[in-house]
Amino acid sequence: MTNEVPDRSRFRTWLLASEQQPDPSGFYEGEQEATAHQHVKPWWKVMCLTGVDYFSTLGYQPGIAALAAGALAPIATLVLVLVTLFGALPMYRRVAKESPHGDGSLSMLERLLSYWPSKVLVLSLIGFVATGFIITITLSAADASAHLVENPFLTDALHGRKVWLTLALLVMLAAVFLKGFGEAIGIAVVLVVAYIGLSAVVVANGFWHIIENPGTFTDWTNAVSDAHASPLAVLGASLLVFPALALGLSGFETGVVVMPLVKGDPTDTVAEPVGRIRNAKKLLTTAALIMSVMLMGSAIVTTFLIPAAEFEPGGEANGRALAFLAHENLGDGFGTVYDVATIAILWFAGSSAMAGLLNIVPRYLPRYGMAPDWARATRPLVLVFTLISAVVTVAFRADVDAQAGAYATGVLALMTSAAVAVTLTEWRRGHRGAAAFFGVVAAVFIYTISVTILDRPEGLLIALIFIAMIVVISLVSRISRSTELRVQKVTFDDGAQELLDEVLVKNAPVRFIANKTQAGDHEEYHEKSLDVRLDNHLDISETAVFLEVEVNDASDFSTQVEVTAARVGHHRVLRAVGPSVPNVLAAVLLAVSDQDDMRSHIYFEWSERGPGQNALRFLFAGEGDVPPLTHEILRRAVPDAAKRPVVHVGG
């Protein structure tokens, strides 16, 4: 019995440790951490980390393109490549410049708005982030399972066990993150080099077969001309099916999320990490070029060489077109090696998405007060995300095609928001030409996501479920944490410190009168002093300092507070600005108590508003029934009543 508590304590310490990674800054870099660190890696290595997500889509993208576009798959893929190179790439190069600390495009939108609209927008977008990244994890694991099941050496043994295989892969991925993620980049480099190299062999061999059999090209052109009478009709049809190919755009958001891992220049500063931004742009550009070549090549060889029936559900090429060609043209031995590489990169693609989630959630929700404080720790979040992924896997029965719509919705929502953010940023800065260009890009993504949602509404439904869950949990968390001491630091400017020192010499402990500024003249402070002293039986001989708080942004949860001083006649006044009146008052009282080792006192009058109205005003406006809220914040911050600042209320 005596050993249980230490065991639980050790487990709790391990579970809630906020920095499990050997590289502490990892995905959790603060704004002060922009300079070079030991954990950073060359940009091409970090590209491989994002590439396990981006490049792994080759495992299923050609099959999805063939199902959506049929013989037009190469032309539709060309449209995708053009959007990648001339739309998504310049857009995310801009995001990399604006948000170099791993915040992604969300931080750009957050800066464009303020107060509660900013928080609500970010919460909604986090719902789409969760959709995109969770489905990345489940879809990639499901496709890895498909490659296992369809391997000729394993088909008999694994047939009918796809769901269980996918769940096992999810557990293995979770185990990696529970242990630590320090070696992820090294693993990613090996997987990406092996997979891209083997895929290039399959594609090159496919082109050799096409050259050897010119009839395949003729058959393709005949199929295109039979379905569409003119080149304009071909182009129009390709544009119409483009939204179905949007999975090939995944990976850009992850590319900017992992920017803290990109090695910059020794001269990089917090404000201007020039080297990191330059190298991140290299990362994004190189990845886009490699992927564009591979997408075009894979679309051509799979469309030309694989019978259309094999792409259908139940067909041997469904969800594994390149693997089908590897077995068909290069033998089961090479095909099995290719299967192993594909399975490994698809499984590890979930690591990129998991890393994205572990960056986004701790960066935003706890800071808004909209998640429990343990959400800053990696391991509990890994368990939560893995459980959600398991539920999604079972719900979709590990079907790649069934999850494609939800995946595309999540990816396109992020890219659309990024396009809008870049457009608005350029417009606000007066760059009309750039704003017009990115406005066109934004219009393309708005069209694409609209068509995707209309065609596959389950993606939006899943996103709305995530958004609803996040909003509900956020509100509950915000309410439950509302009486935490949310001020991280209190500083007194020279005038405020001089005023305090003057009072401490004359009269300790320091006694404050809480006041909400009205006219700000001598009459106001004189009348307030008389009323409060009368109501609270405070002797006229006792020196008192007025303490005033101005609410700046009640939607912020935590902040640092600077206290300034003013003198109105013979009245001494300290003023502070923060997101919540009770919190700032409590923080100042504690800071002053620390200076003189005596408990500070504060005097209030009762509010005349009803309790319900006051509760809502506190949660959403940072005000409300200040005296009891201030006392509760102090009670939670200082459990020992003998050391706690004293709150007096009269009237």
N, C-alpha and C positions, 0 to 999 in steps of 0.2 A: 504493500500500500504506500509505503514511504517513497518508493522509486517512481511512482506514476507521475507525480507532479514535475520532477525534473525532466522525465521523458517527454511529457507534453510540452514543457517549456522549450526544450531543445527543438522539438518538431515545429512549434510555433515560430521560434526564432528563424529556423531554416525556411519555413514557408513564407514568412512575411519579410524576409530580407529584401530590401529594395534594389540591391545591386548584386545579382548573382553572377553577372558576366565578369570574366577576368579583366575585361576592358571597361571600367566603370562608366566612362562617359558614353560609350557605345551608342545606343539609340536614344539616349536620354540627355543629350547635350543641352545645357542651358546657354543663354545668350553670352555668358561670360567665358565660354569655353571654345571660342572660335579659333584660337591659335593652335599651332600644331601640337599633337600629343603622340605618345608612343604607340597608341592603339591604331592610328590611322594607317591606311594602306594605299599603294598606288591606285590610280583611278581604274586601270584595266582589271585589277583584282576585284575591286568593289563592283565593277560592271558585271562580273561573273555572279556576284551575290544577287543582283537584280535580275541577272539573266536566267537564273533557275526558274523564275516566274515567267519572264518575257519569252525566252527561247523555248521553254518547255511547251508552249502552245503549239509548236510544230507537231507535237504528238497527236493533237486532235483537230487543229485548224484546217488542214487540207480536206479531211473528211466532212467537216461542217460546211466548208465552202462548196464541196461537191453536192451535198444534200440540198443546200440553199439555192445554188446557181446552176447546177447540172453542168452542161458543156461550157457554160459561160464562166466557170470558176476561175480560169486564168485571167480573164478580162476583169472580173469583179475584184480579184486579188490585186490587179494593177491599180484599180481605183483606191483600194485600201493602202497600197504602198505610197501612192501620191498623197493621200491624206496624212499618212505617217510622216513623210519627209517634208512636206510643205505646209502642214497644218499643226500636227501634234508636236513635232520636233521643235520648231521655232517657238511655239507656245511654252513648252516646258523648259527650254533654255532661258526664257524670260522668268519663269517661276524660280529657276535655280538662282538667278541673280537677285530676285526679290526676297527669297526665303531660304537662305543658305544654312540654316541651323536645324534642318530636319522637320520643319513645321509643315512642309508641303503647301499646296494651294489654299488650304483652309485658312492659314494665317493671313493670306492676302485678303480674303473675303472678310475675315474678322476685323481687319484694320479699316475696311471700307465702310463698315457700319459701327455703331456703338450701342451701349446700354443693352437692354433686353433683346432688341431685334438681332443684334450681333450674336448673342448667346443662343437664341432660338435657331438662327440659321446654321450655326456651327453644329448644334445638336442634331438638326435634320440631316446635315451632310454627313455627320458621323454615322447616322443610320445607313446611308448609302455606302460609306466606307466599310462598315461592318458587313453589309451585303456583299460587296465586291471581294473583300479579303476572305470572309468565311467561305464563300462559294469557290474562291480560288483554292482554298485548302481542300474542300470536299471534292470539287470537280477534278482537281489534279490527282488526288488519291484514288478517286473512282476510275480515272483513266489508267492509272498505274495498275490497278486491279484488273482492268480489261486486258491490258497487255499480258499480265500473268495468266489469266484464264485462257486467252486465245493462243498462247504459246503451244505448239504441237506436242511438246514433251510434257506439258502440265495440264492440258485440257481435260483429260479424263479425271485426274485427281482433284481438280479445282472447280469443275463445272457446278454451278448452282451456289457457289460460296462467295460470290463477288462482294456482297454486303459485309460479310464477316472479314474478308480480306481488307476491304477499305477501312473498316473500324480498327483493324490491327495496325494498319499503316498510320492512322491518326494517333493511336496510342504511342507508336514509336516516335512520331514527330514530337508529341508532347514530352516524351522522355528526354529528348535532346534538349529541349528548352528548360525542363526542370533541373537538368544537370548543369547546364550552362551553354553559352553560345559563342565561346571564344574562338573555336576552330572553324566556325561556319564559313568564313571566306576561303580558307584553304580547301575545304570540302567542295565548295561551290566552284572553285577554279578547276579542280579535277573533273567534276561532273560536266561543266559547260564545255571544256575543251574536248572531252571524250564524246559528248553527245553531238556537238556541232561538227566535229570531225567525222564521226560515223554517218551523220545525216548527209554531210556533203558527199560522202562515198555513195550513199544510196541515190541521191539526186543525180550525181554525175553518171552513175551506172544507168539510171533511168533515161537520161539524155542519149547515152550511147545506144540503148535499145530503140529509142525513137529514130535516131539517125540510121540505124541498121534496118528499120522497118518504116520507110517513108509513108506507108499506107496509114499509119496511126495518125499522122498529121492530116492526111486527106479525110480520114473518117471524122476527125474532130471538126474540121472546117465544114464538112457536109452537115454534121449535127447542128452546128451553129446556124448555118444558112437555112436549114429546114425549119428551125424554130423561130428565126427572126429574119424578116425579108430584107432589111437594109442595115448598113453600119450604124445609122442613127438609132434604129430600134435596138441593136445590140448594146450600144452605149447606154441607152435609157434603161434597159433591163438590168444592166450591170449596176447602174446607180441605184435602182430600186432594191436590189438584194444586198447592197453594201451594208446596211445596218446588221444583217445577219452575220457578217464577217467581222464585227467590231471586236471580237475576242482577240484578234491579232493586234489590237492597240494596247493590250494590258502591259504593265511594266513601267510606264512612264512615271506614274505617281510614286511607285516604289523607288524609282531612281532618284527622286528628290528627297524622299523620306530618309534614305541612307546617306545623305550628303555629309553628316558628321564623321563618317568613316573615311572620307576622301582626303588624301594627303594634299595639303596646300603648300604655300611658300613659307619659309621661316619668318618673313615679314608680315604675314597675315595678322590682322587685328580683329577685335570683336566687331567693330563697325564695318570694316572692309576686308573680309577674307577673300582677297582677289584671286589668290592661287587656287583656293578650293573651288571657287565659282568657275574659273577657267577649266579646271580639270573635270568638274562635274559636267560641264558642257561637252567636253571630249567624251565622257562616259555615255551621255545621252546620244550623241551623234554617232559614235561607233556602234552602239547597240542597235540603233535604228537602221543603219546601213547594213549591218550583218543580217538583221532580221528581214529587211526588205528583200535582199538577195535570196535568202532561204525561203521566204514565203512565195516568191515568184517561181523559183525553181521547183519547190514541192508541189505547188498548184498545177504546174504544167505537167510534170511527170505522172502525178497521180491521176489527173483527169485523162491524159492520153492513154495510160497503160492499164488502168483498173476498170473492169466492167462496172457500169452504173449500179447494177443490182448489188454489188458487194458493199456499196456505201450505205445501203438501207439498214435499218435496225435488224439485227440478226445476221447481217453479212459479215464476212471475215475482215473487211476493211473498215467497218464502222468504228470510228473513234481511234483508229490505228492505221491510217493509210500508208504512211512511210514504212511502218513495221511490216505491213502486208507485202510491200515491194521488196523489202530486205529479205524476207523468207522466200518470196516467189522468184526473184532474180539472182540472189546471191547465196541461196541455200539456207537450210535450217540452222546450221552452225553459226554462220554470220548473223542470221536473223535472231538467234537466241542472244548473242552478244549485244546486238542492237536493242533487243527487248530489255536486257539488264540495264543498259545505259538509259533507255527511255523511262523505265520504271523508277530508276534512282533519281533522275532529274525531276520527274513528275512528283514523286514523293517529296523531294526536297524543295520543290516549288512552293509548297505550303510553308516552308521556313521563311521565305521572303514575305509572304502575306502575314504570317504570325508576327514577324518583326515589325511590320507596318502597324498592326493592331497594338502591339506593345509600345509603340511610339505614340500613336494618336491618343489612346485612352488616358494614359498617365499625364500626357502633356496638357490636356484640355479639361477633362471632367473633374478631377480633384481640385484643380485650380478654380473652377467655377463653384466649388462646393457641391457638385452634382454627382459625386461618387464617394463611397466610403474611402477613408484615408488609406486603407489597405490596397486600394486600386493603384497606388503608386508602385506596389511591389509586383514583380514579374510572375512569380510562381502561382499565386491565386488566380491571376488573369489567365495564365496558360490553362489552368484547370477549367475555368469558366468557358474560354473559347473552344477548348477541346470538347467539352460537353455539348455546347451548341452545335459544333461541327458534327458530332455523332448523331444528334437529333435530325439535323438536315440530311445527313447521309441516309438514315433509315427512312425519312419521309420521301426522299427521291429514289430510294432503293438503289443507290450508287449508280444511277443512270446519267451518263455524261450529257446526252442530248437533252434530257429533261432539265438539267441545271444550266444549260447554255444561256437561256433567256435571262435568268436571274444574274448570272455572271456578267453578261453584256450590260444589263441595267446598272449594276453597281459600278462597273468600269466607266461607262459612258456618263453617269451622273458626276463622277469625279472630274472627268475630262471636260464636261460641259461647264461645271463650276469654275474650273481652272481657266477656261477660255473666257468666260464672263469676267472673272477677276482681272485677268490680264488686260482685257478690253477696257474695263472701267478705269484701271490704273493708268493706262496710257492716255485715256481721254482726260482724266483729271490733271495730268501733267502737261496737257496741251499738245501732245504728239498726235495730231489728227490723222496723219497718214498711217501710222502704226495702229492706231485705234480702229481705223476703217478696215485694215487687213485682218486684225484679230477679231473684229466684229463679224467678218465673213466666216472665219474659222468657227466662231461661236455659233453662227447660224447653221453651219454644217452639223455641228454636234447636237444642237437643239433638234434639228430635223431627224438626225439619226436616233437619238434617244426617244423621240416621240413615236417614230415608226416601230422601234423595238418594243416599247411599252404597249402599243396597240396590238402588235403581233404576238407578244409573249407577256401578257399582263402579270403572270405569276412573279416576275422579277420585281415589279413595283409593289406587289402585295407583300413579298418577303421584306422589301426595304421598309414598307410602312409598318410591318410588324416590329422590325428592329427599331425604327424611330419611336413607335409607341412604347416599347419596352424601355428605351433609353430615357424618354421624357418622364415616364412614370417613376422609374428608379431615381432619376435626377431630382424630381420634385420631392420624393420621399427623403432622399439623402440631404437635399438642401434644407428641408424642414428639421430633420433630426440633427443636423450639424449647425443649425442657425445660432445656437448659443455657445458655440466654440469661440475661443479667443482667436480671432481671425487676423489680427494685426501682427505681422512678422517682426516689426522693429519700430521703435519710437525714437525720434531724434529731436532735440531741442536746438533751435537756432540760438545765436549769441544773445539776442534780446530776451528770448524766453528763458534761457539759462540764468541770465543776470537777474530777471524778475524772480525766479524761483529761489536763487541764492539769497536775495534780499528778504524774501518772506521767511525762509528757513532760519535766518539769523534772528529775526524778530519773534517768530512764532512757529513752533513746531508742535504737532504735525501740521502739514499743509491742509487747509480746508477750502474746498471748491464749492462754488454755487453753479449748478448747471443752468445754462441760459441758451435760448434760441434767439439769435439776433433779430431785432425788429428795426427800430429807428437807429440804434447804435449810438445814441447820444447820452449825455449825463443823466437826464431825467429817467431814461429807461433803466439804467443800472442802479440808480438811487432807489427807485420804486421796487425793483426786483429784489434788491438787498433787504429792504425793510420787510417785504412780504415773506421772503424765505426765512429770515431771522425770526420773525414773529411766529410763523407756522412751525418751525423746528426748534424753537427755544434756544436759538444761537445768540449768545451775548454780543452786544454791539462792540465790545472791546476786542473780540476775536477777529483777527485779520482773515479775510476771505478773498479768494481769487476766482474771478468768473472763468468758467471753462465752456467754450463754445465749439460745436462741431458742425461743419458744413458737409452735406452728403454730395459727393461728386458723381459716382456711378454705383448705384445700389446693386447692380447686377454682378459687380466684381465680388469675389468672395474673400480673398486675402490681399493684403496690401502693406506697404510701409507708410508710416505717418510722420510728417514733420510738424512740429509745434512752433508757432510764432507768437509774438507778444504785441500787445497794444496797451495804451494808457488813455482812458477817457476820464478827464478830470483827475480825481484822486483814486479812481477805480482801476485795479489791475485786471487785465484780461489775457487769457491764453486761448489761442485759436488753432484748430486742426481741421484737416480735410480728410475724409475717408468714405468708404462705402456704407457704413452703418454707424449711427450715433451711439448706441449702447456699446458696441465693440470698441470704438475709438475712446470713449470715456473710460472704459475698463482698462484699456491698454495704457492710457496716460496715467491713471491712478496707480497702476502697478509700477510704471517707470519712475514716478515720483517717490513712491514708497521705497524703492530700491536705493534712491539717493540719500534719504535721511534715516533709513532703518526704522522708520515709524510708519504706522498705518495711516494712509491718507484718508480723508473724509470728504464725502460729497453730499450736497443737500439738494433735494428736488421738491417740486410741487406735483400733486397728482394730476394725471391726465383727465380731461372731461369727456373723452371719447369712449365708446363702448369697447369691450374686450375683443370681439370679433373684428371690428374695424381696425383696432390697433394691431392685431396679429397680422392682418393682411398688409398694413402699412409697413410693418417691420420686415416682412419677407420680401416685399417688392419695392419698397421705397427707402428702407434702411432706417425708419423712424419708429413710430408706434408708442406704446406705453414704456417709456425709457427706464424709469426707476427699477421695476422688478426685473426687466431684461438685463440691465447692467449688473444687478445683484446676482442673477443666475450665471452670467458669464464669469463673474469673479468667483462664484462658488465652485464652478467646474474647473477654473484655472488654478485656484488656491484652495485645496480641500481643508486645510487647517484654518478654522475660523479665527483663531487667535492671531494669525498673520495676514488675514485678508483685509483689504481696504473696506472702510465702513460706509454703507449707503444709508442716508437718512431721508425720509419722505414725510412731509407734513401738509396740512391744509385740508 
